[in-house]
Amino acid sequence: MISPCYFVIFGATGDLAVSKLLPALYYLSREGRLPENLAFLGVSRRDWNNNQWQAFMYEKLPQRLGKEYNDDDFHVFVNRFSYTQVIHDHPEHYVNLKQELGKPREGVCANVVFYLAISPSDFSVVVSQLDAAGLSGRLLGNRIVLEKPFGHDLASARELNQHLHSHFEEEQIYRIDHYLGKETVQNLLVFRFANSLVEPIWNRNYIDHVQITVAESKGIGSRAGYFDNTGALRDVLQNHMMQLLSVVAMEPPAQLDDDALRDEKVKVLRSIRPVPSDAVSHHAVRAQYEAGDGAVAYQDEPGVAKNSMTETYVAAKFYVDNWRWSGVPFYLRTGKRMAQDLTIVSLRLKQPPLKLFREAPMEEIEPNWIVLSIQPDESMHIELQAKEPGLDMSTRTLQLHASFRDDNQRQLGAYEALLMDVIEGDHSLFIRFDEVEWSWKVVDPILRQFSLEQEFIQSYRAGSWGPEEASQLFDSSDQSWRNHI
């Protein structure tokens, strides 16, 4: 696929662009990975000229880049940008945008990437205006990138998808989930399918249960306007965590191409047992953080509605009803203001059946774990039991540890990898709509039940590991949340 000649960032002055997109593009520019003919166009509601935009970049980005900042490299990067104002529902601004993109330039302009780093509520109007201005590019091959969440529920996701397809073809649409760009998530495929030590035990015969944790120590920051209307279930579990679940549980694809990978992920999502509407409380727990550890309660955060019922924590239990995973529970949890930043996938193996160690009762022997860490570091380890030195037959836990990072070589960040895929036209790590649809089908019964609970929500202290009620999801008394790598 021919590389684009323009990369247009809607919402270029927003938090997502400043904290993620622009730094990622700077790294790619500095390392010479971007096509020479590729120019960038910042777009926002602000009535600025190019000089004001470049001054904004010099003000905001160096502090984000830290020790990676270099004057000469940054100057080259900034000079690849121009700027134009676009208020989303003003058709005349899209005429100006089209004129900007049509200005004479060196080389041949093949197509344009439109990255919508804006509120999902504005997706439809921007897509419609791009099409009305002749920029949807069915014949040109223009591409459009959308950040999650993709809809507010199943019905709105379908409506958004229908609207997108009325203006863009599926191969032009890139639904981005930055978790899929993380090295650990991609390494999971290699770890599973390239190692005969691992693949034979990756099933119901050996795995007791699977845990996926996405914990954040910080609160909502300045995102109250977005988060209070979204909640942890929609913000993280429905997209990031369901993607992690599907990668953990998928079968090996026939080949490593776009559709083969996504086909296998969809099979997993379709196999998840529906949560009965009358038994949601046995499958999901939601909660909201109270004051603690120097932090205010969620309801006292600036911008949060009084008496808000929005969950800042959610835990859920799912079963994948297929041959490989039948009967194995998958426990997912995510929360704000947790004890630490921790994103891990943990698989606990079943205990050996024979009690040979009479001096150490079996219930005191720690089970084996396979742990894949995404945050705070990117690594994998397997925990095994070994004998403690000495005369007694007592055991200790040993770790076979491997880091996915080479300290001597800088690796691509998640957004850097995904942005390069957009530029190169590779859909492998992007989400097809049937993945979105089936993810919503899984969580919709939980969402509907949560919407009926208008008078009570569980609570947990800020700086803790969440509400005690989350432990009630476990199928067995010997199961518990893993709170460390």
N, C-alpha and C positions, 0 to 999 in steps of 0.2 A: 504494500500500500504506500502511495506517495505521501511523504511527510507534509504537514501543513505549513503554511507560510505565516500565519498569524495565530497567536494564542490569546484569546480574549477572556479576561477575568471579570465577570460581573461580581459586584461586592468587593472590589479590590481594596477598599479602605477598611473592611470589616475584620473582625478578630480572626476568622479562619484564614483569610488571605495573609494577614500579617504574621500570624503565628506558625502557619504550616506551609501554605503554597509558595509564597515569595521566598522564604528561606530555602525550600526544597529546590526551586528554580535557580536560585543563586548558586547552590552547591553544584547543580548540573552544569551551569554556565561556567563556573570556575574550573571544573574538571574536563571541559571541552566535550561534553556529551550531547549538547544541543546542536541541531542542524544550523549551519551558518546563516541560512536564509530565513530562519524563524525569528519573527519579531513579536513583541508583546504589547498588548493594549489593555491598560487599566480602565475599568468602567465603574462608576458609582454615581450616586445622586448629587455629589458635590460639584458645584459650578467652578471648576478649576481649569487652568491651562496646564501645559506640559511642565512648565517650571515649578508650579505649585505642587504637582504630583511628584516630581523628582525630589523636591524639598521634603515632602512627606516621607518618601522612602529613606532619605538620609536621616530623618529624625527617628523613625520607628525601627528600622531593620538592624542597624549595627548592634544595638543592645540585645536583640534576639540572636544574632549570629555569634556573639561572644568572641572566643579565641579563633573562630573560623573566619572572622572578618579580615579582609585585606583591602586597602584603599584602591589599589589598581584594579583588582578583580571586580570590586563593587562598582567602580566607575564604568567599566565595560558593561556590566550587567544593567545598570540603570539606563545607559544609553541605548539599550535594546527596546526600551519602553516608550510608548506615547500614551496619551490619556484623552478620554472624551466623556462628557457627562451623558448619562442615560437615566432618566426617571422611568421606572418600569412601565407605567401606563401612558407614556407620552409618545405617540407614533412618530412625531417629528424628530425625536432623538434617535430613533432607529434609522431614519433617513440619513442623519448626520453620521451614524455609525457605519452605514453602508458606504458612504462617501469616503470616510477615513480608511476603510478596508480596501477601497478601490484606488487609492492613490498610487501613482507610478512608483515602482521599486525595482531593485535589481533582481534578476532571476524571474522564474515563473511562479505565480501564486496559484497553487493547486487547490487548497482547501483551508478551512478555518476551524479551530477548536474553540467552542464556547463553553467556558467553565462557570457553572452557576453556583458560586460561593455565597448564596443568598438564602433567605428564609424559604423553606419548602412551600410556604403559602403563596410565594410569588412565582413559583415555577411555571404555572399555567399561563399567566399573563405574559411573561417574558417569552415563552415558547411561541405563543400566538403572535406576538409582535415581531419576533424574528421571521416568522413565516410570512406575515403580511408585508414585511420589507424585502422579501425575496432572499432571505438569508438562511432558510432552513436547509437548503443545499441538497435536495434529493439527487440532483444530477451532479452537483459540485463535489459531493462527498464530505460536506462539512460534518463535524462531530460535536456532540453536546454531552457534557459531563454533569451529573447530578449527584449531590451529596445526600446521604440519608437524613431523616427517615423518608422512605418512599411511601407516602400516604400516612394517614392517621389511624387507619384500620383497613380491613380487607376491602370494603366497598370503596373507600377513597383511593386506595392503591390501584384498584382496577380502573377507576375513573381517570386517575392521572396517567396510567399507562395508555388508555384509549386516546387521551388527548395528545400524548407524546407521539403516538403512532399515526395520528392524523396529520402530523407535520414532519416527522423524521422516521426513517426506516430503523428497524431494530439494530442493524449493524452500525448505525451512526450513533447509537445511544450507549453511554458508558455510565452505569450506576456504580458509584465508587463506595467501597467499604475499606478504609485504610488498614484494617486488621489483616486483610488478605495480602497486603504488601509487606507485612513484617517477615523478617528472615525466619523466625521460629515457625511460623505457620507454614511457610513454603518448605522449610526443612522437615516438617512433620511428614510430608509425602515421601521424601527420601528415607527418612528414619524408618517409616513403616514398611515401605515396599522394596527397599534395597538391602534389607538386613534379615537374613534367615534366622537370626537370633530372636527377632522381635515379631515378625509377622505370624508365625504359628501360634503365638499365645494371645494375639490381639482379637479375642472373641469371648463368647459367653462361657466357654469351658474353663477359662483361666481368670477372667476379669470379674471381680466382685461388683464393682461399681465405678463410675466415672464422675469426677467433679470438674467443673469449669468455674473459675472465680475471676471476676474483674472488679477489683476493689480500688477505690480512690481515697486518698487521705484528705483531699481538698473538698470544699463545698461547691456550690454552684457558681461562685464568683459573680460575674456580671451577666450571667445567662438566665436570670430569673424570668425574663419575658418569654424566653423559649422553653426553659425547663418546666416551669410551673404549668404549662399547657401540654406537656409531653410526658414527663415522669420517667423513672428508671426502666420500666418495662419496654416502653417504646424507644427510648433513647439508646439503650444498650442491648437488652436481652433479645429483642425481636430481630435485630440485625447482626451486630458483632458476634453475639454469643451463639446464635443459631448457625452462623457461618462456621464458627469454631467447631460446634457439635457436628456439623455435616462433614467437615474435613476429617475429624477424628473417626467418625463412624463409616465413612464411604468405602466402597469396594474399589479395588484397583481399576483405573480406567484402561480401556483398550490401548490408548495412546495419549500422549501429553499434548492434546490440542484443546482449543477453546471449548467446543461442545462436548467432547468426551469427559472432561473434568466436570463440567457443570451438570451433565446428565447424571453422573454418579452422586453428586450432592443432592440433586432433586429427588433421587430415589430414596435417600435417607430421610429427607423432609416428608416425603409422602408416606413413609413407613412409621412415622411417629404416632403413637396411639393417641387418639383424640381425648382431651380432658373432659370428662362428663360435667355438664353444667351444674349438676347437683352435688358435685364432689370437688369443686375447685379448691376449697379450703384444705383438702388433703394433698393437693398438688402444688399449691402456691401460697406464699406468704409475702405480704408487703408491709413496709414500715417507713417511718419518717424520723430523721435524727432530731434528738433533743440537745439542749446545751450540754457541753462537756469538753474537757481537754482544751479549755481556752476558746472554744467556738460557741457562737450563738445557736439557738435552735433554728431549724429550717424556717419556721413561720415568722421568725424575726429577721430573716435575711432581707436586704433591700429589694423591693420589687415583688416579693412573694405576697399573694393574696391572703387576706386575713382568714384564718380558719381553713387554709388550704388542705385538701385531702390528697395532694399529689405525693406519690411514693418516691422516696429517695433511695430505697432499698427494695429489692425483690429477689426472692429465691423460688425456684420451681423444680419440680421433678417430672421427668419425661421417660418414656420407654420407646425404644426403636424396635418395632415388631417385625423383625426379619430373621433370617436363619443365623446370622452372625451374632446378633445382640439380644435375642429373645430372653426376657427376664432380667436383663441388666439395667438398673436404674441409672439415669444421667441426672446429676444434681447441678443446677446452674444457679449462681447468685452474683449480684452486682449491687454496689452501693456507694454513696457519697459519704464523706466524713468517717471513713473506716480507719482501723488502727494503722494501716500503712498502705502504700501503693503496691498492689500485688495482682498480677495477671498470670494465672497458671492453669494448665490442664493436667489433672492428676488422675491416674488410673491405679486403683488399688487391686492387687491380685488376691485371689482366694487363698486362704490358709491351707497349708499341707494337711492331709487327712490324718496322719499318724502322730500320736503323742509319744515321741521317743524321749523327750527331755523332761524326765520326772522332777528334776530339781528346778525346772523353770516351766510352770504350767503353760499350756498352749496359749491361754488367753493373755499371758504376759509377754509373749513373743510378738514383736511388731510384725505386721504383714509387709510383704514386698510392695513397693510402689514404683511406678514409672511416672516421672514428673517432667513436664515441658514448661519452662519458664519463659514468658514473653516480657514481663516486667517484674522486678527492676533490672534483671539482666536477661540476656537471651542465651538459654542453655538447656541442656537435657541431662537428667541423671536417672539411674536405676538404683533403688535401695535393696540391699541384700542383708541377710543375717549371717553373722560369723561368731565363732566362739571367743569369749573374752579370755585374755591371757590369765593363766593361773590354774589351780587344781579344780575349781568348781566348773560344772557344765552350765555356765550362764552365757547369754548371747548379747551381742551388740550389733548396731546397725552400721553398715558400711555403704558408701556411695561410689558408684561408678559414674564419674562426672565428665561431661564434655561441654565446652562452650562453643557457641556458634559464631563467635566473633574472633577475628584475628586482631590482636592489639596493635599489630604493626601495619595494618591496612584498614583504611576507612571504608566501611560498607555503605551501600545505598540505604537511606532511610525508607520507611514505608511509602511516604508520599513521593519521594524521588523515583522509586521503582514504578509506581503506578502512573506517574506523569509521563515517564518515558514510554510506558506501554500505550498510553493514549496517543502520544506523538507517533509511535510506530504502528499503531492500529492493531494492537494485540489485546483481545478480549479475555484472555485466560483467567485473569485475576479480577474480573469485573462480574457483576451479578446480572444474570438473565432474569426476565420478569417472572418466569415460573418459579424461580427460587424465592423471589419476593412474595409471590402469591401464596406459596405453601408455608412460608414462615408466618405470614399473617393468619393463615388457617389454624396453625398450631396455637398461637397466642390469643386469638379472638375470643374463645370462651372465657379465658382468664380476664381479659379486658372488660368483657360484658359484666362479669361478676363484680369486678372492682368498681365499675361505674354505678352499681347498685348500692355499694357500701358508702353511704354518705354521712354516717354518724360516728364511725370508729375506724381508727387505723392504728396498728401496732407502732411502738416507738423503740428507739435504741439510743444509747448515749453516744454523742459524737466522740470519736476516738476509740470506739469499741469495734467488735467484729459483727455487729448486727444484733437483731432481736433473738432472744432465747427460743422463741416459737419456731424459728427456722430449723432447729434440730428435730422438730416433730415430723419433718418430711422424710426422715430416714426410714428405710425398710427394716433395719436391724439395729439392735442396741449396741453392736460393736462398730457401727459406722458413725463418723463424726467429721466435722469440717476440718479440712487441712488448711492451716493458717500460716504456712511458711513454705519456702521452696524446698 
